Amino acid sequence: MPAAATEENLPAREPFSKGIFPCAALKPVRLALGAGLKGLVALIYPPVCVACRNATGEAQALCPHCWGEIGFIERPYCERLGTPFSVDLGPGLLSPAAIADPPVFARARAVCRFESVARELVHRLKYGDRTELALTLGRMMVQAGRELIVEADLVVPVPLHRRRLWSRRFNQAALLAGTVARLAALPYAPAALARVRSTRRQVGLTRSQRADNLQGAFRVPDSTQRLIEGRRILLIDDVLTTGATANAAARALLRGGARQVDLLTFARVVTDG
């Protein structure tokens, strides 16, 4: 089982803007206090699996059974779309889909297939108000997206339209993006991209209908354009389906002056064969 991503085992990063307090000297104290608090909480609330609620060795983790039900995506896969190959034919290969219809974003990576336990976790986060799951999923996203993270300058979530945000009360992509940014020590810009047009729900639409539905839906506000100009953006969403949303968001970021846009999601839909 891969080790969970933590602030301690990730490479150090330069912050977006320098703070005025020498916080490094206080880190041992914070760690000691944090360890003591975690121990006390564990005594009162024994840790359980975030999926099945069975006992686990640590909080915000999966039990061995549920971990085994996650369809992790590992190499070999398409270097552009991140879709897995059944046979390893060597590094740097592109899938027929990436060649025939290249995405707007440069690269896409995902933790796992959108199925089984992974699907349930996404639905609980998105529709079940289980916002604490953003920590668990975000940790796994940091591991899966390491090659994107080391080249990224800024983390940006795929935004919701204000009407959708009002009804849902939170943006799951923003929760995941905030976790990834914190664990990877990357600058986080939740307002760098805006959803300026309310669109139909994408469920049930064809690929072409999804693309038409999202035409002109995203824009970089004038007030945040300076944040993305010339920067390599790590775009975050919960699930990659056809890529229509990611393409529309990436196109808006590139038009706003971004140097490159990579996509990192927790899960992605994979059609075998």
N, C-alpha and C positions, 0 to 999 in steps of 0.2 A: 504493500500500500504506500503510494507516494507520500512524502512528508507534507504536512499542511504548510501553506505559505504564512510566514509571520514577518513582522518588521525586522526581526533579528537575522533571518537567513536570506534576506534580499540585499542586493548590492546598494551601497549608499548612493543617494542622489542629491544633487544641488537643489535647494528649494527654489520656488518661483520668485520669491522676494525674501531678502534676508530679514530675519527677526532682530529685535533689539536686545533680547535676553539670551545669555549663554546657557541654553537649556541642556547641553550635552553633559554638564557636570551634575545635573539633577537626575539623569537617566537611571543610575543604579538605585536611587531612592524610589523612583517611580516603579521600577521593576519589582523591588522588594514589597512595596505596598500593594502592587497589583497582584503579586503571587499570594500574599496573605489574604486579600479579599476574595480571590478565586477559590482558595481553600475553604474559607468560611461559607461561601455560597454553595459549594459542592456538598458540604455537610448537611445543609438545610434542604437543598434541591439537588438530589443526585442526578448527574447528567444522563440524558436519554437521547436516542437516535432522533434526528430531526425529521426522519421519514416515517418510521414505524413505532417510535416511542419506546423501544426496548432499551435496556441499560447499555451505556457505552463507557469507555474509559475517560472521555473528556467531553466537555460541553460543546454544543454547536458542531457536532460531527455525525457521521453515519456509522451504523453498526456494520460488521463484516458482511452480513447477508445483503443489506441494501447497497453497500459499496460494490459488491459483486454484480448487482443488477444494473449498475450504471454502464452504459455502452460507450466507454471512453474512446475518443478519436485520437489515434496516434499515427505516426508515420508507418507506412507510406501513405501520403495524401497529396492532392493537388496543391502545389505551392501557391496558387492564386486563390482558389476558392476554399481550400481546406477540406474538401470532400475526400473521404478515405478511398484508397485503392485496395482491391482484394489481393493483388500481387505486387511485389516490390520490383520495379523495373529500373531502379536507380534514382539518384537524387535530382531535384529540379524539374520534374515532369509536370506538365499541365494536363488537365482533364479535357476531353473533347468539348465539354460545355464552356470551359474557360477560353478555349481557342475560338469557338464559334461565336460566342457572345460574351466578350470580356467585360467584367464588372467595372464600375466607375472607381470603386475603392481598389487599392493596390493589392492587399492581402486580407484574407479572412481566416480566423482561427476560432474554434469552439472547443469546449471541454468534452462534450459528449453528444450522442444522438438524442433527438427529442422523442423519447419513448420511455415507457415503464416508470421507474422511480424518478428519472429526470423530469419527465412530463409532469408528474405529480408535484414535485418540488416547485417547478415554475408556476403551476396553477395555484399552489398555496401562497406563494409570494405575491402573485399578481392579483388574485381574486379573493384570497382568504385572509388578507390583512396580516400575513405572517412576515412582517417586515424584517424580523430578526434573521430570516433565512438569507438575506443579502450578504451577511458575513460569511456564511458557509459557502454559498455559491461563488462569492467574490474571491475567496481564498483559492478555490479550484481554478477560477478564471486566470488568476495571476500565474499559476503554474503552467496552464495551457498556453498562455500568451506571452511567455518570457521573451521570445525572439522579437515580438512586436514592441514590448515594453522597453527593451533596452534602446530602441531607436526612437521612441516617442518623446515629444516635447510637451504634450498637453492631452488631458483626458476630457472627452466631451460625450455626454449621453445623448441618445436619440430622444428628442423632446416629445411631450404630449401637447396637444392643443389645450388651451386654457379651459375649454368646456369639458373635455375628457378628464383633465386634471382635477377639476372641481368635483366631478362625480365620483372619481376613484380616490381622491384625497392624496395620492402620492404617485410618483412616476417610478416604476420598478427599475427602469434603466438607469435613472439617476441614483437610486440606492446602490445598485451594483457598481456604477461608475465611481461613486464616492468611496466605496470600499476598495476598489482596485487602485484608485489614485493614492489612497492613504497607505496601503500595504506596499505599493511600488514606489512610494515617495515621489510621485509625479504631481505637477500642478493640475488642479481640477477647475474646469470652467463650465458650470452647469447652465449658464445663460449664453454661451457662445453661439448656440444655434437655437433658432425659434421655429416653432410650428405655426405658421401664420394662416393656414387654411384648414378648417375642419374637414375631415375626409370620412368617407364611408368605412365601416369595419372591413378589414381585408379578408376575413374568413369567408370562404366560398367563392372568392374571385379568382379568375384565371391569372396567369402571369401578365398578360398584356393589360387586363383590366386593373390589376394592382398598380402597374406603372402609370396608366392613365389617371387612376384615382389619386396618385401622389404628385401629379404634375404641379409644380409651383407651391408645394405644401410647406417647404422649408426655406428659411432665409437667415443669413447672418446679419444681426442688427448692426446698425452703424456704430452703436456704442461699444460693441465687443469686437469689431473687425480688427482692431489693433492687436487683440490677444492671439488671433490665429494666423495673421499674415506671416508667411514664410516658415510656419511651424509644421511639424509632422504630428498629425492628429491621431489619437487612438479613440475611435468611435465605439461606444459601448451600447449593446442592447441585450435583451434577455434571450431571444430566439431568432435565428436566421431561417427564414422559410424559402421564399423564392429570391430574395435579395432586392426586391423592389424598394422597400423602405430604406435599406442601407444605401442603395444606389442614389436615391433621391436626396438623402441627407448628405452623402459624400459629395454629390455634385454641387450642392449649395455651399459646402465648406470650401471646395476648390474654387468656386466662383468668388468666394469671399476672400481668397488670397492664401489658403492653406497650401503648403508645399506638397503634402502627401496625406492620404487618409487610409488608415488600416482599420479593420473591424474585428472586434473581439466580442463574442457572445458566450453565454453559458451553454446553450444547446443549439443544434441545427437539425433541420429536417434532412434526412438522407434517404434517397430513393435508390435501393439496390437494383443493380442490373440496368 
